[in-house]
Structure formats: structure tokens, C-alpha cells
């Protein structure tokens, strides 16, 4: 009887998830660096939406 090891697949998926998360975080950091969006801008946007 042959047994298949599930941990290898889960390790592969875990590594893929970690790599994808790292790539997305790097992209987010670079995007934030190029497009600063301060807290005051967020508050103004919320106030404009709530006034409508």
C-alpha cells in the first residue's frame, strides 16, 4: 500500500502564500511611497461622504 505525504503539499502552499504576501507587501510599500495618502485626507473623504 502506498501512502502519500500531505505535509509536502501544505508546505508548498504555505511557502506560496508567504511569497505572495511578501510580494504584495513590497508593492504596497512602494505604492505608499509614491502616493502619500495622509490621515487627514482620509478624514476629509469620510466627512464628504457622510455629508452627502
C-alpha positions in Angstrom: 0.0 0.0 0.0 1.3 3.4 -1.0 0.9 6.4 1.3 1.0 9.9 0.1 2.6 12.6 2.2 0.2 15.5 2.7 2.7 17.8 4.5 4.7 18.4 1.3 1.7 19.9 -0.3 0.8 22.0 2.7 4.4 23.2 2.9 4.3 24.2 -0.7 1.1 26.1 -0.2 2.4 27.8 2.9 5.6 28.9 1.0 3.5 30.1 -1.9 1.3 32.1 0.5 4.3 33.6 2.2 5.9 34.6 -1.1 2.7 36.1 -2.4 2.2 38.1 0.8 5.8 39.4 0.7 5.4 40.5 -2.9 2.1 42.3 -2.2 3.6 44.0 0.9 6.6 45.2 -1.2 4.2 46.6 -3.8 2.1 48.3 -1.1 5.1 49.9 0.4 6.3 51.2 -2.9 2.8 52.4 -3.8 2.6 54.3 -0.5 6.0 55.8 -1.1 4.9 57.1 -4.5 1.4 58.2 -3.4 1.3 59.5 0.1 -2.2 59.4 1.5 -2.3 61.1 4.9 -4.7 60.5 7.7 -6.2 64.0 7.2 -7.1 63.1 3.6 -8.9 60.0 4.8 -10.9 62.1 7.3 -11.9 64.6 4.7 -13.1 61.9 2.4 -15.2 60.3 5.1 -16.7 63.7 6.1 -17.6 64.4 2.5 -19.3 61.0 2.1 -21.2 61.4 5.4 -22.4 64.9 4.4 -24.0 63.6 1.2 
